[in-house]
Amino acid sequence: MTVDNEILVDARGLEPPEPMERVMQALSLLRPGQSIRLLLHREPFPLYPLLAERGYHHDTRMEADGSYVIQIRTLGERA
């Protein structure tokens, strides 16, 4: 799902490596000024170094239900 400035990747309930694969696909679609909002049922620690290696920044927030929202942007772009 995409909105003008955001690509939503809802990977809650998916088992590895599918969430990572979906994020990598979304990164290839990312345009300047856009971000990815990843919804996940666990914190994706293996994803963080891959994002950094590719020049992306992330902000992670845990929700009240224990799920995570990870906002991914190109380095230098902030919310």
C-alpha positions in Angstrom: 0.0 0.0 0.0 1.3 3.5 -0.8 0.3 7.0 0.0 2.0 10.0 -1.6 4.7 10.2 1.1 4.6 6.7 2.6 4.8 3.1 1.7 3.1 0.9 4.3 4.5 -2.6 4.8 2.3 -4.5 7.2 4.3 -7.6 8.1 2.6 -8.4 11.4 2.2 -12.2 11.7 4.7 -13.0 8.9 7.6 -15.3 9.6 11.2 -14.6 8.6 12.4 -13.9 6.1 9.2 -12.5 4.6 9.2 -9.2 6.5 12.8 -8.5 5.5 12.0 -9.4 1.8 9.0 -7.1 1.8 11.1 -4.2 3.2 13.8 -4.7 0.6 11.2 -4.7 -2.1 9.7 -1.5 -0.7 13.2 0.2 -0.5 13.5 -0.3 -4.3 10.2 1.7 -4.7 11.2 4.5 -2.3 11.3 8.0 -3.9 12.8 11.2 -2.5 10.7 12.5 0.3 9.0 9.1 0.9 9.3 6.9 3.9 8.4 3.3 4.7 6.2 2.5 7.7 6.8 -1.1 8.7 4.4 -2.8 11.1 5.8 -5.8 12.8 5.0 -8.1 15.7 8.6 -8.1 16.9 11.6 -5.8 16.7 13.6 -6.5 13.6 17.2 -6.3 14.9 18.7 -8.0 11.8 17.2 -5.3 9.6 18.9 -2.3 11.2 22.5 -3.0 10.0 21.2 -3.7 6.5 19.4 -0.4 6.4 22.5 1.5 7.7 24.7 -0.2 5.1 22.3 1.0 2.3 22.1 4.6 3.6 18.8 4.5 5.5 17.7 5.7 8.9 15.1 4.2 11.1 13.0 5.2 14.1 11.4 2.4 16.1 8.4 2.7 18.4 6.8 0.0 20.4 3.0 0.2 20.6 0.8 -0.6 23.6 0.0 -4.0 22.2 3.7 -5.0 22.0 3.9 -4.6 18.2 6.4 -2.3 16.5 6.2 0.6 14.1 9.5 1.2 12.2 9.7 4.4 10.1 12.4 4.1 7.4 13.9 7.0 5.5 16.9 7.9 3.5 19.7 9.3 5.7 19.3 13.0 6.1 15.5 12.9 5.7 13.7 13.2 9.0 10.0 13.3 10.0 
